[in-house]
């Protein structure tokens, strides 16, 4: 809620309008959560005894686990904002921490809950080439997600896929050279992905696996609307 202590500014609920309630709206889950809570808590908090407020409270009980009318404010403060109400812990699975490695001009140490690796720039741009560059890491995320998704699907469906090789490359092209792109002017990023499927696969199985490749979570993230919220730690 606006002005609440302990919540970074970027976590403040955003006001909603009647036009935002289309089920086709392209909100990210946290954004949807903020908007629906901002809308429903107003009536439930200010007019809890009215029919209007009761209806809103009923909806909150469905959307927020553990919600009770009598502790509306406490629930909103402590339970409803886990994605931004507390600092990210470096030991929590899913959190990635990037820090200066202490060696090299651009060398960075990437730490997750269970792994550690280096990223760097190539020598011809002033780096030490101690690890993949940022775009190579981005391509690696898409490539590994693609291969893992294909393996999961093949195993579940009993498809005799014995191996997968994914090759990727990033570049920039003129928008006018892309007939399938919505952007019509300027430059845009392009990722080219080649997938080799090994195994005794028939034409239908190969076609289905190529369809599944586009459904890997990282592919969907890169092709969907992305919201990056930045705050000073």
Long-range contacts (C-beta under 8 A, 24 or more apart in sequence): 1-41, 1-73, 1-76, 1-77, 4-77, 6-85, 7-81, 7-84, 7-85, 8-84, 8-231, 9-231, 10-84, 10-229, 10-230, 10-231, 11-81, 11-84, 11-85, 13-37, 13-38, 14-38, 26-224, 26-225, 28-225, 28-226, 28-227, 30-83, 30-84, 30-227, 31-227, 33-63, 33-80, 33-83, 34-81, 36-63, 37-63, 37-64, 37-76, 37-80, 41-72, 41-76, 44-69, 44-72, 45-72, 45-73, 48-72, 84-229, 87-233, 101-130, 103-128, 103-130, 104-128, 104-130, 107-131, 110-137, 135-170, 138-170, 139-168, 139-169, 139-170, 139-191, 141-218, 142-168, 142-191, 142-193, 142-216, 142-218, 142-219, 142-222, 143-167, 143-168, 143-193, 145-216, 145-217, 145-218, 145-219, 146-193, 146-195, 146-213, 146-216, 146-218, 146-219, 148-216, 149-212, 149-213, 149-215, 149-216, 149-217, 150-195, 150-197, 150-209, 150-212, 150-213, 153-209, 153-212, 154-209, 159-199, 159-201, 159-205, 159-208, 159-209, 160-199, 160-200, 160-201, 161-197, 161-198, 161-199, 161-201, 161-209, 162-198, 162-199, 163-198, 163-199, 164-195, 164-196, 164-197, 164-198, 165-195, 165-196, 165-198, 166-193, 166-194, 166-195, 166-196, 167-193, 167-194, 167-196, 168-192, 168-193, 168-194, 191-222
